[in-house]
């Protein structure tokens, strides 16, 4: 990959897209392009096609999506399936029609069946029922994976899908109504600490197991996929290590300095019992994460404290 290659990062202002942008700049790439959602509505097929035809990027990286936690997925199922399909289908089809040879599609570990064997292998895709609390988002992402696989098969283009585990880091969404578990916990513990170490109520039993990857490590995986032609159509991206939600809570509580009580609300859903990624395919090719969970949470909390007045919120 030439350092002057034109690379379009869809969703470049989000947590994942901005991390990819930083990683590429650090490696010396000089021809990056991005458009804010105000300037380009990725749900608009014609607008996306005109943009791709005009810019003629060598590579498209799709880090754009409507995302959220259990509450947002449950409350807005139609938006989660339809808007994500519109975004990715417009990007994938426009890239194909415009002759883009390399496309990197980013998804989520929720594409795998709820009760699939652990750790999750790429081959488990479409072998069982999805987790009901986020099936709308998962189905959208599965169609993106399959569209890229179809293009590889039919047109022999280098379209590859990367499925990260739970991501966190700078520029995450800390809105308590729409965020994922780690940033939501971080905000709750921080605000409770300020409020005289008030008790913190967390959803579920605390027993589900989850895996977390620092977003800058994810960005390095994207750079790896950019600079290499990966032989398979789908790759898991993660750490290969998980912990219980309760252990995660205690880790975040320690890093934020909260000293109050933790109350577990068992009337709220737990979600999938376990989601651990088998990352052997990427490891065999030479990519591996570098940032430990405690290091990543500390860096994320430092960023959060510095930006607490302006943390990203998603309006639904």
N, C-alpha and C positions, 0 to 999 in steps of 0.2 A: 504494500500500500504506500503510494507516494504521499509525502507530507503535504503536498499541494492539492491532493485530491479533494474535490468538493463533497463535503459530508453534511447532509441535512439531518438534524436531530429534532424530531417531532417531540414536543413536550420538554423543550430545553430549559424551561424555567421551573420545572417541578423538581422534586427531590432527586429522582433518578437521572433525569435529563441534565440537570445542572452538574451532577457529579460526573457524568460522562463528558460533558463539555470541559470541565476542569481537568480531567484525566487526559483528554486529547490535546488540550493546550500545553499541558506539562510535557507531553511527548513531542511537541514541536509541530503539530498540525496547524496549518495557517489559513485554511479555507473552510471554516465552519459556518453554517447558516442555520438560523432559527427564526421562528415567527411566533409572536404571542397569540393567544387565543382571540384577542381583540382584533388582530390584523389578519388572521386566517382561521376561519371556523372549520376545523377538520371534519365536522359532521356534514359539511356542504361538499357534495361530490364534484360539482363543476368548479368550485373555487380551488379545491385541492388539485384537480387535474390541470387547471390553468397555471397554478403555482409550480408544479413539478415540471410541466412542459417548458415554462419560462426559465427556471433555474437550472434544469438538467443536471441534477446532482449525480455524482458517481456512486454514492452510497446513501441509503436511507436507514436511519436508526429510529425505530418506533418506540419511544418511551412515553407516549401520550396515552392517557386512559382516564376514565372516571373511576376513582377508587374510594374505598371506605371500609369501615369495620362491619361487624355483625349488625349493628343497629341500622346503619345506612343501607346495607344490602337488603335487610328485611323490609324497610320502609319504602324503598324506591326500586323495586325489582325491574320495572319496565325501563327506567333510565339506565340501569346498570347493564342490561342486556342490549338494548337498542343503541344507546350512544356509543358503547364500546365497539359494537359491530360496525356502526357507521364510520367511526374514526379509523379503525384498522382496515376495513375493506376499501375505503377511499384511498388510503395510503398504499396498500399493497397493489391494488389494481392500477392506480396511477403510475406507480413505479414500474410495473410490468409493461404498461402501454407506452411508457416513455423510454424504455430500453435500459432501465437501471439494472446493473448486473449483480449488485450486492445489496441485500436487505436483511437487517437484523431486527427480529420481532421479539419484544419482551412480554412475558406473560406472568404467571403466578403458579405456585405449587398447588393451588386449589383446583387445578384442572384434573387432578388425579382422584380416583374413587375414594369415598369417605373411609371405607374399611379396607383399603388395599394393604397388602403386606408391607411391613416396614423393614428397611428403609424403602422409600418410593423410587422405583426404577422407571425410566422413560417408557419401557415396554408396557407398563400398567395402564397407560392412557386408554380410556374407553373400555375398561374391563369390568366396570361396576358402577353403582349409583354414586352421584355426587353428594357432597355435604349440602343439606337443604338451605342453610343460612347464607350461602354465597353461590348457589348454583347458577344464578343469572349471570354473574360476572364470569364464572368458570366456563359456561357454555359459550359466551362470546369469545373468550380467549382460546378455547378449543378450536373454534372455527378459524381463527387467525393462524394457529399452528397448522391446521390441515390445508389452508389456502397456500401457505408457504411451502408445505410439503408437495402439494400438487404442482406448484410452479417448478420446483426442483425436478420432479418426475417428468413433467410434460415439456418444459422449456430448457432444462439443464442449467438453470441460473443458481447462483450462490445465495439462496434465501434460507436463513437459518433461524430457529426459535430458541431463545434462552429462557428457562423457567426458574426464576429466583425463589428462594425461600422467603420468609418474612424479612423485609428490609426496614432499616431505620437509619437516621443520621441527620445531618444539617438539612434545613429546609423541609423537614417532615411536616405533616399536618397534625397540629396539636389541638384541634377543635374536639371537644369531648363528645359531641354528637356524631362525628363522622370519622374520627381517627381510628387507627389500629391500636392493638393492645399496648405495645411498648410506649409510644408517645403519649397515649392517654394516661397510663400509669405515671409517667414522668410528670405530667402536668398536675395530676391529682396530688402526688406526694409533695411537689414543690409548693402548691398553693396551701396544702394542709400544714406544711412546715411554717410558712409565713403566718398562718392563722393559729399560732400558738400550738403547733403540733397536734392539730385536730385529728380525730379518727378518719381513716380512709376506707371507703366502701368499694370493693372490687367485685366484678361479675363472676358468677359461677363458683365452682368448688375449689379451683386452684390446682386440680390434678392433671388436666390435659398437658401433654408434652409439646413443646414448640422449639423450632430452630430459628435463629436470627442471624442475619448477615449485615454487616456495616455497608452502607450504600457505596462508599468509595471502593470497597472490594468488588462490589457488583460492577462498578464502572470499569475496573481493570479486566474483568471477565469480558466485557463488551469490547474493550480494546484488543484483547486476545482474539476474539472472534473476528474483529475487523482485519487484523493483520495476518490471519491464517484462514485457509479454506477448510472448514470443518467437514469431515466426511459424513456425519450423520445429520438428520434434519432437526433433531430436538436434543437439548442438553439441559440437565439440572444444574443450578448454580446455588451453592450453599456451603456450609461448614462441615456437614456430616456429624454435627453434635447437637443434642437438644437438652432441654431442662424443663421442669414443670413450671407452670404459670406462677405457682406459689414461690418457687425459687427465684424466678425472674423478679417478682414483686419485692422480695427481700433484698435482692441485688440493687434494684433501683432505689429502694428506701434508704439503703446504706449510702449510696452515692449522692443522693439529694440531701441527706442529713435529717430526714424526717424521723422523729422518735415517738410518734403516736401509735395508736392501735390500728390494726388492719382487720376489717370486717368483710367476710366473704358472703355475698348474697347468692345462695344456692338456688333461688327461684329464677335466676337469670341463666341463659343457655351457656354451655361450655364450648359448643362447636365441635369440630373433629377431635376425637380422643388423642390422636398423635399424627404429626406430619413431619417426618424426618426424610430428608432427601438422600438418595444414593447419588453421590457426585463422582463416582469412579470414572465415568466417561471423560469428564473434563480433567480430572487428575491425571489420567493416562496420557492426555494430550499435552499436559504441562502447566495447567493453571491451578492455583491453590490460593485460598484466602490468607490474609496476613494479620488482620486485626482481631484480637480476642474480644469476647463479649463485654467484659468489664472495661477494657480500653475504649471500645466503641461507645458504650453507654456514657462513660465519663466525657468523651469528646462531644457527644450529642448534648449532654446536659450543660456543658460549658457554652455551647452555641445557643442553646435555649435560653439560658440566663442572660446572655448578651442581647438576645433578640426577643425577649419575652413580651414586649409591647407590640411587636409586629409579626408574631408567629402566624404562619399561614392558616387561614380558615377557609373551609369549603362551604359555599352557599348552595343549599339544595332547594 
